[in-house]
Every structure is written in C-alpha cells, then in structure tokens.
Amino acid sequence: MDFSNFNAAEQAHMTKIIEKRQMQDFLRMYSNIVEKCFNTCVNDFTSKALSSKEDTCIMNCTEKFLKHSERVGARFAEANAEAMETAQK
C-alpha cells in the first residue's frame, strides 16, 4: 500500500493497524490448524503423549493445511495483480 501522501504519524498508525491485522490473521490460521488437526488425528486420551500414528497424522495434517493456505495465498495474489493491472488500463 502507498502511504506516501500521509504524514509520518498517519503512516506509523496505518503500519500499526496492518501489523495488528496480520497478527490476527496468523493467530486465526494457527487456531484453525490446531483445531482441525486435533479433531482429525487425536482420538486416544488414555495417554498424555501422542501415539506414533497420531503424531504422523498431525504432521501430515499440518503440512497439508499450510500448503493449501500457501497455494490459496498465491492464487489470491495473482488475482489481485490481475485486478490491479486491469484497473490501470
């Protein structure tokens, strides 16, 4: 985003808002990963440690979720770039 037309205080304020939003998005994604993978993979509560099967499931679930999020983010960036290019014409 271009904040060059804002004064220094306004730029700092906008940067702070963006950073806060990014942190909220990260925490939301992390919470979603934890909830989804826990509900999918953990089903034996007789031990406080994860079984090797649960551990493998958690690792695969997390990896798949992160790859999916990365791919969606890349597609969103491509669509956004196309929209910006179209708007400039």
C-alpha positions in Angstrom: 0.0 0.0 0.0 1.2 3.5 -0.7 1.0 5.8 2.3 3.3 8.5 0.8 0.5 11.1 0.9 0.1 10.6 4.7 2.3 12.4 7.2 4.7 10.4 9.4 2.2 9.9 12.3 -0.5 8.7 9.9 1.9 6.3 8.2 3.0 4.9 11.6 -0.6 4.5 12.6 -1.5 2.7 9.3 1.5 0.4 9.7 0.5 -0.5 13.2 -3.1 -1.3 12.0 -1.7 -3.5 9.2 0.7 -5.3 11.6 -2.2 -5.9 14.1 -4.4 -7.4 11.3 -1.5 -9.6 10.1 -1.1 -11.0 13.6 -4.8 -11.6 14.0 -4.8 -13.5 10.6 -1.8 -15.6 11.7 -3.4 -16.4 15.1 -6.7 -17.3 13.3 -4.9 -19.6 10.9 -2.9 -21.2 13.7 -6.0 -21.8 15.8 -7.7 -23.4 12.7 -4.8 -25.7 12.2 -4.7 -26.8 15.8 -8.5 -27.4 16.0 -8.8 -29.2 12.7 -5.8 -31.4 13.1 -6.5 -32.2 16.8 -10.1 -33.2 15.9 -9.0 -35.3 13.0 -6.0 -37.0 14.5 -6.3 -37.3 18.2 -8.7 -39.9 19.4 -7.0 -41.8 22.3 -6.9 -40.0 25.6 -5.5 -42.8 27.7 -2.0 -41.3 27.5 -0.8 -37.7 27.7 1.7 -38.4 24.9 0.7 -38.7 21.2 1.0 -42.2 19.7 3.2 -42.5 16.6 0.1 -42.8 14.5 -1.4 -39.6 15.9 2.0 -37.8 15.6 2.3 -38.8 11.9 -1.3 -37.7 11.3 -0.7 -34.3 13.0 2.4 -33.7 10.9 0.6 -34.7 7.6 -2.5 -32.6 8.5 -0.4 -29.5 9.4 1.7 -29.8 6.2 -1.4 -30.2 4.1 -3.1 -27.2 5.7 0.0 -25.0 5.3 0.5 -26.0 1.7 -3.2 -25.3 1.0 -3.0 -21.9 2.7 0.2 -21.1 0.7 -1.5 -22.1 -2.6 -4.6 -20.1 -1.9 -2.5 -17.1 -0.9 -0.5 -17.3 -4.2 -3.7 -17.5 -6.2 -5.2 -14.6 -4.4 -2.0 -12.6 -5.1 -2.3 -13.5 -8.8 -5.9 -12.4 -8.9 -5.1 -9.2 -7.1 -2.3 -8.4 -9.5 -4.6 -9.0 -12.5 -7.3 -6.8 -11.0 -4.7 -4.0 -10.4 -3.4 -4.4 -13.9 -7.0 -4.2 -15.3 -7.8 -1.2 -13.2 -4.8 0.7 -14.5 -5.9 0.3 -18.2 
